[in-house]
Amino acid sequence: MNVLFECTYQGRRHIGLGLPAEGEPLRLVPLGDRDLKDLLLVGADLADLADLADEPATTVPAGELDAVSFRPPLLPDHPGGAMVGGFMQTHNVKVDADTPAQPNWFLKGLGDVLRISGEELRAPAGSVALTEEAEVVLVYVTDAAGEPRYAGYTFGNDLTDIGRFRRNRGHLSYAKLCDAAVAPWLFLGDPPSHVTGHVTIERDGEPCWRGEFTTGTKALHYGLDAIMSELFSHDALLTPGRVHYVYLGADRSSFHDGFRMADRDRVTLDFASHGVTLSNTVSCASPMLAAAAREGS
């Protein structure tokens, strides 16, 4: 698996290859004035990053890794240069008699709703019942001709106010207006067919819920090519240069097990099959959410 990432180190943009190993030095190549998404659009060979650099690679010692700030894959500097959205109820485990021929699509927001591991996930103060959603995230870059070009995939947590959606099925758009966690690693290959892992939720520093998940294209009720073709048939999405982060839907979550998330809970998603972990604290000072969590505990 070829994996590409972008980060900031000593005030400068850098790129690297591979999943960083904990406690190991990190090899980085200065990006300079280049735009990583543009390099991908022109088909640059990223297998050897040294060929892209005008100066030598940098090795960050293990003791200085705290000075490296990772970024969501291909995230533009301006929030309006990215759209974050996805599909709901796409998985086979959620299929029922009312399942539509094309899944509902939702918009979570622009690029500034993306959070990497360690950052807080914000939710509206009026949230009813939040839940995690461990998902595959596809990344597309729209070229100069308005053609969406698949760049690769990563993994994310589509934090959702499922309580609001259950209370009013017409409120999917509101239910999705929470931050989304995303891993900074861009996997340069076809979307994964099979992804497994587990979720751990901590409250006041102690584990309070744990569950497993299965996702990937084999878990989908829908054909991926068909739903993506339908999505990108709409000109309103095809502004040249725009980056799209498409969340593909989730397996069952803690909510389906009767668990109620509370403000300041820490949610850790371990995509064990692919060596990726996301851990974020939920920030939502909602009296409704706190009361629901107390009743469910």
RASUL-V263776 format. One record per pair of residues at least 4 apart in sequence whose ideal C-beta (glycine too) atoms are under 8 Angstrom apart, sorted by sequence separation. I is the first residue (numbers start at 0). J is the second residue. D is the distance in Angstrom with one decimal. If there is no record, write none. Layout:
[[I/J/D] [I/J/D]]
This chain:
[[7/11/6.9] [15/19/7.4] [19/23/6.9] [33/37/7.1] [34/38/7.0] [35/39/6.7] [36/40/6.4] [37/41/6.5] [39/43/6.9] [48/52/6.7] [52/56/6.6] [59/63/5.4] [60/64/7.9] [63/67/7.7] [70/74/5.4] [76/80/7.3] [89/93/7.5] [90/94/7.7] [94/98/4.8] [99/103/7.2] [108/112/3.7] [114/118/4.1] [122/126/4.8] [141/145/6.2] [142/146/5.0] [160/164/6.9] [161/165/6.0] [162/166/6.2] [163/167/6.8] [164/168/6.6] [166/170/7.3] [170/174/5.7] [171/175/6.4] [172/176/7.2] [201/205/6.1] [214/218/5.2] [215/219/7.8] [219/223/6.6] [221/225/6.5] [222/226/6.9] [223/227/6.1] [224/228/6.0] [225/229/6.5] [226/230/6.4] [227/231/6.2] [228/232/6.4] [233/237/7.5] [237/241/7.5] [251/255/4.3] [252/256/7.7] [254/258/6.5] [260/264/5.1] [270/274/7.5] [285/289/6.6] [286/290/6.2] [287/291/6.4] [288/292/6.3] [289/293/6.5] [290/294/6.4] [291/295/6.3] [292/296/6.2] [7/12/6.0] [8/13/5.3] [30/35/6.6] [33/38/6.0] [38/43/4.1] [59/64/6.1] [75/80/3.0] [88/93/4.6] [93/98/7.8] [107/112/5.4] [114/119/6.9] [141/146/6.9] [142/147/7.9] [159/164/7.3] [186/191/7.6] [201/206/5.4] [202/207/4.5] [213/218/5.6] [221/226/5.0] [231/236/6.3] [236/241/7.5] [251/256/7.3] [253/258/4.0] [254/259/7.6] [270/275/4.2] [283/288/5.6] [6/12/7.7] [7/13/7.2] [19/25/5.5] [39/45/7.5] [44/50/6.9] [45/51/7.3] [49/55/8.0] [75/81/5.5] [88/94/7.9] [114/120/5.7] [141/147/5.3] [142/148/5.4] [164/170/5.9] [200/206/7.2] [201/207/6.5] [230/236/7.1] [231/237/6.8] [254/260/7.8] [260/266/7.6] [269/275/7.9] [270/276/7.1] [5/12/6.7] [6/13/5.5] [38/45/7.0] [49/56/5.9] [59/66/7.2] [74/81/6.1] [122/129/5.6] [140/147/7.5] [141/148/7.2] [163/170/5.2] [164/171/5.5] [199/206/5.7] [200/207/5.7] [216/223/5.5] [236/243/7.0] [253/260/6.8] [269/276/5.1] [270/277/7.7] [5/13/7.2] [6/14/7.7] [43/51/6.7] [48/56/7.1] [59/67/5.9] [139/147/4.4] [140/148/5.2] [200/208/4.4] [268/276/7.0] [5/14/5.2] [6/15/7.0] [139/148/6.3] [199/208/7.5] [200/209/7.4] [267/276/6.6] [268/277/4.6] [4/14/6.8] [5/15/8.0] [15/25/6.5] [16/26/7.8] [88/98/7.0] [139/149/5.6] [140/150/5.3] [163/173/5.7] [164/174/4.0] [198/208/7.5] [199/209/5.1] [267/277/7.0] [268/278/7.6] [3/14/6.6] [4/15/5.3] [15/26/6.1] [138/149/7.7] [139/150/6.4] [163/174/4.6] [198/209/6.7] [267/278/4.1] [3/15/7.6] [4/16/7.8] [15/27/5.0] [137/149/6.8] [138/150/4.7] [197/209/6.5] [198/210/5.2] [266/278/7.2] [3/16/6.2] [14/27/7.0] [15/28/6.9] [38/51/7.0] [89/102/5.1] [138/151/5.6] [160/173/7.2] [161/174/6.5] [197/210/6.6] [198/211/7.6] [265/278/6.6] [266/279/5.8] [2/16/6.7] [13/27/3.9] [14/28/5.5] [88/102/6.2] [138/152/6.6] [160/174/4.4] [197/211/4.8] [198/212/6.4] [265/279/7.2] [266/280/7.7] [1/16/7.1] [2/17/5.5] [4/19/7.7] [13/28/6.2] [87/102/6.2] [88/103/7.2] [137/152/5.3] [138/153/6.5] [159/174/5.6] [160/175/7.8] [196/211/7.2] [197/212/6.9] [230/245/7.3] [265/280/4.9] [266/281/6.4] [2/18/5.5] [13/29/5.6] [14/30/5.4] [86/102/4.2] [87/103/5.0] [136/152/6.4] [159/175/6.0] [160/176/7.9] [195/211/7.2] [196/212/5.8] [264/280/7.2] [265/281/7.7] [12/29/7.5] [13/30/5.8] [86/103/6.8] [135/152/5.8] [136/153/5.0] [160/177/6.4] [195/212/7.2] [263/280/6.2] [264/281/5.1] [11/29/6.0] [12/30/4.2] [33/51/6.9] [86/104/5.7] [87/105/6.3] [135/153/8.0] [136/154/6.2] [157/175/7.5] [159/177/6.4] [195/213/5.4] [227/245/7.4] [263/281/6.8] [8/27/6.0] [11/30/7.6] [12/31/7.8] [85/104/7.2] [86/105/7.7] [135/154/6.3] [136/155/4.3] [158/177/4.2] [194/213/7.1] [262/281/6.5] [263/282/7.3] [28/48/4.1] [84/104/6.1] [85/105/6.2] [134/154/7.1] [135/155/8.0] [158/178/6.1] [193/213/7.5] [194/214/4.7] [261/281/7.8] [262/282/6.9] [6/27/6.9] [14/35/6.1] [28/49/6.4] [31/52/7.4] [84/105/5.8] [133/154/7.4] [134/155/5.4] [158/179/6.4] [194/215/4.2] [260/281/6.2] [262/283/4.8] [31/53/6.0] [84/106/4.5] [85/107/7.1] [134/156/7.3] [157/179/5.5] [158/180/7.2] [193/215/4.5] [262/284/5.6] [28/51/6.5] [29/52/5.9] [31/54/7.8] [83/106/7.4] [84/107/5.8] [133/156/6.3] [134/157/5.4] [156/179/6.6] [192/215/5.0] [262/285/6.7] [28/52/4.7] [29/53/7.7] [82/106/6.8] [83/107/4.4] [132/156/6.4] [155/179/5.7] [156/180/3.8] [191/215/4.8] [192/216/4.9] [193/217/5.5] [223/247/7.7] [5/30/7.2] [29/54/5.7] [83/108/5.6] [131/156/5.4] [132/157/4.1] [155/180/5.5] [156/181/7.9] [190/215/7.6] [191/216/7.0] [192/217/4.7] [193/218/7.7] [83/109/7.0] [132/158/7.2] [155/181/4.3] [190/216/5.4] [262/288/6.1] [29/56/8.0] [82/109/6.4] [83/110/6.9] [131/158/6.5] [132/159/5.7] [154/181/7.5] [155/182/6.8] [261/288/6.4] [262/289/6.0] [28/56/4.9] [29/57/6.8] [81/109/6.0] [82/110/7.8] [130/158/7.7] [153/181/6.1] [154/182/4.8] [219/247/6.9] [260/288/7.4] [261/289/5.8] [16/45/7.4] [27/56/6.4] [28/57/7.5] [81/110/3.3] [83/112/5.4] [129/158/6.2] [130/159/5.8] [153/182/4.8] [219/248/7.2] [259/288/8.0] [5/35/5.6] [16/46/7.8] [26/56/5.6] [27/57/4.8] [79/109/5.6] [80/110/6.3] [83/113/6.1] [129/159/7.0] [153/183/7.6] [14/45/8.0] [26/57/7.5] [27/58/7.6] [78/109/4.3] [79/110/7.4] [129/160/5.7] [130/161/4.7] [153/184/5.8] [261/292/3.5] [3/35/7.8] [16/48/6.0] [26/58/5.4] [27/59/6.3] [78/110/4.4] [81/113/7.6] [128/160/6.8] [129/161/7.3] [153/185/5.8] [218/250/6.8] [259/291/4.9] [260/292/6.5] [261/293/7.8] [15/48/7.1] [25/58/7.1] [26/59/7.9] [77/110/7.6] [78/111/4.0] [127/160/5.8] [128/161/5.8] [129/162/7.4] [152/185/7.6] [153/186/6.4] [190/223/6.4] [214/247/7.3] [259/292/4.4] [14/48/6.0] [24/58/5.2] [25/59/4.3] [39/73/7.4] [126/160/4.5] [128/162/2.7] [151/185/4.4] [152/186/5.1] [214/248/7.8] [24/59/6.2] [75/110/6.1] [127/162/3.1] [128/163/7.7] [150/185/6.6] [151/186/5.2] [214/249/6.6] [259/294/7.2] [24/60/5.6] [74/110/5.5] [120/156/7.3] [122/158/6.2] [126/162/7.1] [127/163/4.7] [151/187/4.7] [152/188/7.6] [214/250/5.6] [259/295/3.5] [14/51/7.8] [24/61/5.5] [36/73/4.5] [123/160/7.0] [126/163/7.0] [128/165/7.5] [150/187/7.8] [151/188/6.7] [212/249/7.0] [213/250/5.4] [258/295/6.6] [259/296/7.3] [23/61/6.1] [35/73/5.9] [120/158/5.0] [122/160/6.5] [152/190/5.1] [212/250/4.2] [257/295/6.7] [22/61/5.4] [25/64/6.2] [36/75/7.6] [71/110/7.5] [74/113/6.5] [127/166/6.2] [152/191/6.8] [212/251/7.3] [27/67/7.8] [154/194/7.5] [212/252/7.8] [210/251/7.6] [3/45/6.0] [25/67/6.3] [71/113/4.5] [210/252/7.6] [210/253/6.1] [1/45/7.7] [13/57/6.8] [71/115/6.3] [1/46/7.1] [19/64/7.9] [70/115/7.3] [136/181/6.0] [208/253/5.1] [69/115/5.7] [210/256/6.1] [138/185/6.3] [129/177/7.1] [208/256/7.2] [8/57/7.0] [85/134/7.1] [107/157/7.2] [123/173/7.9] [208/258/4.6] [8/59/6.2] [85/136/7.9] [126/177/7.5] [207/258/7.7] [123/176/6.3] [137/190/6.1] [200/253/6.1] [123/177/7.0] [198/252/7.5] [122/177/4.3] [135/190/6.2] [198/253/6.6] [121/177/6.8] [122/178/7.2] [135/191/6.3] [9/66/7.1] [120/177/6.6] [121/178/4.7] [190/247/7.7] [207/264/7.7] [8/66/6.3] [120/178/4.3] [200/258/7.1] [8/67/5.0] [119/178/7.6] [120/179/7.6] [135/194/6.2] [202/261/6.4] [7/67/7.4] [8/68/7.6] [120/180/6.0] [200/260/6.7] [6/67/5.2] [7/68/4.5] [202/263/7.6] [6/68/5.9] [118/180/7.8] [202/264/5.3] [6/69/4.7] [7/70/6.9] [133/196/6.4] [181/244/6.7] [201/264/6.7] [202/265/7.8] [5/69/7.5] [6/70/6.1] [114/178/5.1] [116/180/6.8] [200/264/5.5] [201/265/4.4] [4/69/6.3] [5/70/4.9] [73/138/5.9] [112/177/7.8] [113/178/7.5] [114/179/7.0] [115/180/7.2] [133/198/6.3] [179/244/7.6] [200/265/7.0] [4/70/8.0] [72/138/5.4] [105/171/5.7] [106/172/7.2] [112/178/5.1] [113/179/5.9] [114/180/5.3] [115/181/6.5] [116/182/7.1] [200/266/5.4] [201/267/7.5] [5/72/7.1] [73/140/6.5] [105/172/6.1] [112/179/5.7] [113/180/7.9] [114/181/7.1] [115/182/7.2] [131/198/5.9] [179/246/6.9] [199/266/7.8] [200/267/7.6] [4/72/7.3] [5/73/7.4] [103/171/6.2] [107/175/5.2] [108/176/6.8] [113/181/5.0] [115/183/5.4] [198/266/6.9] [199/267/4.6] [3/72/7.5] [5/74/7.9] [106/175/7.2] [107/176/6.8] [131/200/7.4] [198/267/7.0] [105/175/4.5] [107/177/7.3] [198/268/5.6] [199/269/7.4] [198/269/7.6] [85/157/6.1] [107/179/5.5] [196/268/6.5] [197/269/5.4] [196/269/4.8] [196/270/4.4] [197/271/6.9] [195/270/7.9] [196/271/4.6] [194/270/6.1] [195/271/6.2] [196/272/6.5] [73/150/6.3] [195/272/4.7] [72/150/7.6] [194/272/5.3] [72/151/7.1] [133/212/4.7] [135/214/5.7] [193/272/7.0] [194/273/6.3] [134/214/6.3] [135/215/6.3] [72/153/5.5] [133/214/6.4] [135/216/7.9] [191/272/7.9] [191/273/6.9] [87/171/6.5] [147/231/4.7] [186/273/7.5] [180/268/7.5] [182/270/7.8] [145/234/7.5] [147/236/7.7] [155/244/7.6] [157/246/4.7] [207/296/7.6] [85/175/7.9] [137/227/7.5] [147/237/6.6] [146/237/7.6] [155/246/6.0] [161/252/7.6] [184/275/6.4] [139/231/7.7] [145/237/4.2] [157/249/6.6] [162/254/7.8] [145/238/7.5] [161/254/5.0] [182/275/5.0] [145/239/5.7] [141/236/7.9] [144/239/7.2] [182/277/5.9] [83/179/5.8] [141/237/5.6] [143/239/5.0] [147/243/6.6] [181/277/7.7] [141/238/6.3] [142/239/6.6] [143/240/7.7] [180/277/4.8] [141/239/5.6] [141/240/6.3] [180/279/4.9] [40/140/5.9] [140/240/7.7] [141/241/4.7] [39/140/6.4] [140/241/7.8] [141/242/7.6] [40/142/5.4] [140/242/5.5] [141/243/7.2] [139/242/7.1] [140/243/7.8] [36/140/4.7] [138/242/6.8] [139/243/4.3] [138/243/7.2] [137/243/7.9] [138/244/5.9] [139/245/6.9] [137/244/7.6] [138/245/7.8] [40/148/6.1] [136/244/5.5] [137/245/4.4] [158/266/7.9] [39/148/7.7] [72/181/7.4] [136/245/6.7] [71/181/4.9] [72/182/8.0] [136/246/5.4] [137/247/6.6] [156/266/6.6] [39/150/5.3] [72/183/6.3] [135/246/7.8] [136/247/7.2] [71/183/6.1] [72/184/7.2] [73/185/6.8] [134/246/4.7] [135/247/4.8] [156/268/5.4] [70/183/5.9] [72/185/3.8] [134/247/5.6] [36/150/7.1] [69/183/3.9] [132/246/7.5] [134/248/6.3] [154/268/7.4] [134/249/5.1] [132/248/7.6] [133/249/5.7] [154/270/4.8] [132/249/3.6] [133/250/6.9] [102/221/5.9] [133/252/7.7] [154/273/6.9] [101/221/7.7] [132/252/5.8] [131/252/5.6] [154/275/5.0] [156/277/5.6] [98/220/6.7] [130/252/4.5] [131/253/6.3] [153/275/7.8] [155/277/7.1] [130/253/5.7] [154/277/6.9] [156/279/6.7] [158/281/6.9] [90/214/7.1] [101/225/8.0] [102/226/6.2] [130/254/3.8] [101/226/6.5] [92/218/7.6] [94/220/4.9] [104/230/6.0] [128/254/6.3] [91/218/6.0] [93/220/7.6] [90/218/5.2] [91/219/7.1] [101/229/5.6] [90/219/6.3] [91/220/5.1] [131/260/7.5] [162/291/7.0] [89/219/5.2] [90/220/6.5] [130/260/6.3] [89/220/6.2] [113/244/6.8] [128/259/5.8] [129/260/4.5] [89/221/5.7] [110/242/7.3] [128/260/7.3] [86/221/7.7] [131/266/4.9] [133/268/4.7] [89/226/7.7] [131/268/6.7] [133/270/7.1] [107/246/7.6] [86/226/6.3] [45/187/7.3] [102/248/7.2] [120/266/7.6] [3/151/7.3] [129/281/6.3] [82/236/6.9] [129/283/6.6] [93/248/8.0] [126/283/5.3] [89/247/6.1] [90/248/5.6] [92/250/6.2] [93/251/8.0] [82/241/6.3] [84/243/7.4] [86/245/7.6] [89/248/3.3] [90/249/6.8] [92/251/6.1] [120/279/4.7] [122/281/6.3] [124/283/6.6] [126/285/4.9] [129/288/6.5] [80/240/6.4] [81/241/6.7] [82/242/7.6] [84/244/7.5] [85/245/5.6] [86/246/7.3] [88/248/6.6] [90/250/5.7] [116/276/6.7] [119/279/6.6] [120/280/7.1] [122/282/7.0] [123/283/7.1] [124/284/6.0] [125/285/6.0] [127/287/5.8] [128/288/7.0] [80/241/6.1] [81/242/4.4] [82/243/5.4] [83/244/4.7] [84/245/6.4] [85/246/2.9] [86/247/6.2] [87/248/6.1] [116/277/4.7] [117/278/6.7] [118/279/6.2] [119/280/5.3] [120/281/5.3] [121/282/5.1] [122/283/3.9] [124/285/4.9] [126/287/6.9] [127/288/7.0] [80/242/6.3] [81/243/7.3] [82/244/7.3] [84/246/7.1] [85/247/6.5] [86/248/5.1] [115/277/7.9] [116/278/5.3] [117/279/7.2] [119/281/7.5] [120/282/6.6] [121/283/7.2] [123/285/7.4] [125/287/6.6] [126/288/5.0] [81/244/6.6] [83/246/7.6] [85/248/6.7] [116/279/6.5] [119/282/4.4] [122/285/7.5] [128/291/5.5] [127/291/6.9] [75/240/7.6] [114/279/6.2] [18/184/6.0] [122/288/7.9] [75/242/5.9] [74/242/7.0] [73/242/5.2] [71/244/7.6] [6/183/7.3] [5/183/7.2] [4/183/5.1] [4/184/5.3] [3/184/7.6] [4/185/6.7] [2/184/4.9] [3/185/4.7] [2/185/6.8] [2/186/5.5] [3/187/5.9] [1/186/7.3] [2/187/7.0] [0/186/5.8] [1/187/4.2] [0/187/8.0] [1/188/6.7] [0/188/6.3] [36/240/7.9] [36/242/6.3] [18/274/5.5] [18/275/7.5] [0/273/7.7]]
